[in-house]
């Protein structure tokens, strides 16, 4: 019957579903029908979208299934960075689907990036695309370094300003 409802599934995905069910129980996560559905599908946003449409999932369910389908091995290298970029719930889904321990981020509250564009302008950079580029670059480094304090952000910004002027 599963092959009729989800023709994209195969025996390997059923094994993956069993692993996700076990991981939810072992790690103390609430059961999630969407996460379990994602386990039955290949990690392909196109397949997830087609399945969601065929199953007439809500917009929220479709979005969650699509995020889960975007999983890749690199997601496990920095779970907090993943949670910061896509949200805790989506990051937990991806980690569990990849067979990793998601408890490390269960209680994680992603910090707010404290640097504002006005602070860059105050350093002599003209308002516009360069400010946006610097903000993105500094934020990427801030996340990669584990969300250091404002003093470190200032040092990262100084470094980026030196690199862009020299």
Order of alpha helices (4+ residues) and beta strands (2+ residues): alpha-alpha-alpha-alpha-alpha-alpha-alpha-alpha-alpha-alpha-alpha
